[in-house]
Amino acid sequence: MPESLKQIKSRIRSIQSTKKVTNAMQMVSAVKLNRTDKALVSLRSYLAGMESVLTDLVNSREEINNPYFRGKGLEEKSILLCVITSDSGLCGLYNNNVLRQAEDFLQNQGGKDIRLILIGKKSAGYFRAKGLTILHTYAGLNGIYNPLVSDEIAAILANLFSAGEADAVYIASSYFKNAFIQNAGVRKLLNIEIQKGPRTEFIMEQPFDELLTKAATRYIITKMRMVLLEAFCCEHAARSLAMKLATDNAQELLEALTLVRNKIRQANITQEMMEIISSTEALRG
């Protein structure tokens, strides 16, 4: 049954309200993305410097006896996986891509001991019914970067690994390239793997093992900060794009409904004119 003019007007008002909401969410996400991306760019340079220092330190010795570098070439029997998703939806396939990568990773681990640290309500809701051991859950961040929270997560991961409670630490999250390209994946955080290079001799005021531990700890903290910033950048970029598409779709619907409304209005006017003319002719006759 064709819709009445009143129903069409009601749909137009509803879509106009939706368009205002999606447009506002798009602008808010774009502002958050810009702010988070600036922090990410500066941190990437710092992390590159940390990697360079750590590489020189590791290559200055033939043998390294440090808990953060242990486990190279050994079988990983117990694994700690940190999964980073968002707290809310309306961000396209962002969460689905991360959860799919995490699920594929877990399925390839066979009967290994797997424990989880979950960041975001979406990952908590997904893995709660899976029967896996969840050590910690962080919810309510809402895509807002907090270095204190990041450092706390890094400390938990590093302490569990250095204490021998996990043979490896992996992170499942999205990695930010630009506002249009974000790739979800699972990457290794610990043990720290440094590519061998030319040996360099250093004069050190502190003992080598103490200095290496401090540098490795700072590296882990910085790496976790970068991973969290990248994940939040991906979340804001995905939500901004999803809301832009929703706003564009709402505009297309409005244009189509406006055309239908005008046609119905014109048809009603024509019908009324025909009735007036018919009445006039009847009175003349």
N, C-alpha and C positions, 0 to 999 in steps of 0.2 A: 504494500500500500504506500503510495507517495506520501512523503512527510509534509506536514502542514507548515505554513510560514512561521507559526509560533515555535514549532519544534526546531526548525532550521535556525532561528534566532537564538534559541537556547543553546544549541550545539556551538554556534559561533562564539557566544559569550564564554562557554566552557573552554573552548580551544584557545581563545584569547588569554584567559587566565593561566592556562597551562604554558602557553608560549612565554608569558612574563616570568614564570617560575624557572623554566629551563634556560631562558636567556640570562637571568640573574645568576643561576648556578654556573653557567658557562663563564661568566665574567669573574665570579669569585674563584673558580678553579684556575683560571688563567693568571690571576694575581698571585695565588698560592704557588703555582708552577714557577712563575718568574722569580719569586723570593727564594724558593727552595733550590732552583737551578743555580742561582748566584752562589749560594753556599756550597753547592756541589762542585762547581768549577774551581773555586779556591781550594777546596779540600783535595781535589784530584792532584793538583800541583804539589801539595804538601805530602800526599801519599807517595807520589813518585820519588820525592826526595828521601822519604823514609825507606823505601825499597832499595834505593841506591846505597844508603848508609848500611842497611842490614846486609846487602849483598857483599859489600866490601869487608864487613866484619866476618861474615861466614867464610869468605874465601881467604881470609888471612890465617886460617888454621886448617890443618889436614883433618883433624878429628873434632867433631862437635858433640859435646855431652850436655845437651840442654833439653828439658822436657818438651819444649814447643817444636823441636825438630825431630823428635823420636818417631819411630814407626815407618820410616821410609823403606819401601819394599816389603813390608810385613803384611800378613793377612789382616784385614779389618773385620774383627768378629763382633765388635760392638760399635754402633754408629749413633751419633747425636745429630739430629736434623732440625734446623731452625727454619720455619716456614713463615714468610712475611706476606700478608694480604691486607686488605683494607677493613675498616670497621663497618662501612656502609656500602651500599650498592650504587646503581646508576653510573657505573664506570665501564660499561661495555664488557669485553671479555677479559679484563685485567685479572680478576680473581680466578676465573676458570682456567686461564692459561697457567698460572702459578700452581694451582691445585693439581692440574693434569700432569705437570712436570714432576711435582712431588710424588704423586701416586705412581707414575712410571718408575721413578727412582726407587721407591720402596718395593715395588714388585720385582725389581731386578736384584734385590739384596738377599733373596732366598730366606733361609731361616736365621738370619743374623739378629742380634739383639738391637732393636731400634727404639730410641727414645726421642721425644719431640719437645721442642720449645716453640710455642705458637705466638705470633704477633698478629693481632687483628681478629675481630669477631668472626669473620668469614672462615678463616682456617680453623678456629676453635669449634665452630659449629659443624664443620665438615669432618674433622677427625675425632670428635667426641664419641661418635658411634662406631668407630673403627676398631676399638679394643686395643689401641696402642698406648704405651706409657707416655703420659704428658707430664713433664716436669714443671713447666711454668707456662702461664698464659698472660699475655699483655694485651689488654683491650682498652679502648677509649682514647687512643692516641689521635684518631681522626685525621691522620695525614699531617699532623703538626710535629715537626722534628724537635726532639729534646735530647741534647747531648748527654744529659745525666741518665736518661733511660737507656740510650745506646750504650753508654759505658757500663751500666749495670748488666746488660745482656752480654756484652763482651767479656766481662769479668766472670760471669757464670759459665760461659762456654770455655774460657781459658782454664778456669779452675778445675772443671770436670775433666778436661783433657790432660792437664798436667798431673792430676791425681791418678791417672790411669783408669778412670771410670769410662772412658770412651777411647776407641782406637783412632777415630777420625771424626771431624766436625764438618758438616756440610750446611749450606744455606740455599733454600729454594726461594727465589724472588724474581722480580723483573729488573732488568738492567737497562738503564736509560741511555739512548743514543741522541735522540732529539724529540721534539714534540709529537712527531708522527711515527717514530720507530722505537718500539720497546720490545725487547726479547726476554721472555721468561726462561729460566733455566736453573739448574742445580750446580753450584760451584763449591769447591773445597776451601774451607777456611783454615783448618788444622788437620794434619801437621803443616808447618810452614815449609814450602818447597822453594829452595833457592837454586837458581841455575849456576853451575860451576863456571868460574872465570879465572883470569890470571890472579895469581897470589900477590897480595900487597902487604907489606909490613907496616905496622902502626906502633907508635909510642903511646902507651895508655897510662893514664894516672890511676885508673881503677883496675881491679882484676878483670881479666877478659870475660870470665863467666858472668860476673855481676853486670858488666856493661852490656853483654849480649842479651841477658834476661830483660834488662830495662828497655833496650831497643826493640826486642821482640814483643814485649808487652805493649809498648806504645804503638807498634805496627798493628797489632791485633785490634786495639781500640780504634785506631784511625780507619782500618779496613771495615770494621763494623759500622762506624759512622757513615762511611761512604756508601755501603750497601743499603743502609736505612734511608739515606738521602735519595739514592737512586730509585728505591722502591716508592718513596713518596712522590718523587717527580713523575714516575710512570703513572701512579694513581691519579694525580692531578691532571696530567696530560690526557689520560684515557677518559676521565670524567668530562673534561672540557670538550673533547671531541664528541663524546656521546651526547652531551647537552646541545652542542651546535647542530648535530644531525637531527635531534629532537625538535629544536627550534625551527630548522629548515622544513621539516615534515609538517610541523604545525602551520607554518606559513603557507605551504602548498594546500593543506586542507582548508585553511581560511579562504584562500583564493577560489577554490572549487566550490565551497559552500556559499560564498558571496555571490558567485555566478548563479548558483541554483536559487538563492534567495531572490535575486533580481528577476530571474525568469518567472518565479512563482508570483512575485509582486506584479510584474507586467501582465501576467496571465489574469490575475485577479482584477486589475484595472480594466483590461480589455473585456472581461466578463461583465463587470459592472456597467461599462459603457454600452455593451450590447443589450443589457437588460433595460437601461434607460431609453435607448433608441426604440426597443421593442415596445416599451410601455407608451412612449410618445406616439408611435405609429398606431397602437391599439386605440388610444384616445381620439386620434384624428379620424379613424375609421368609424 
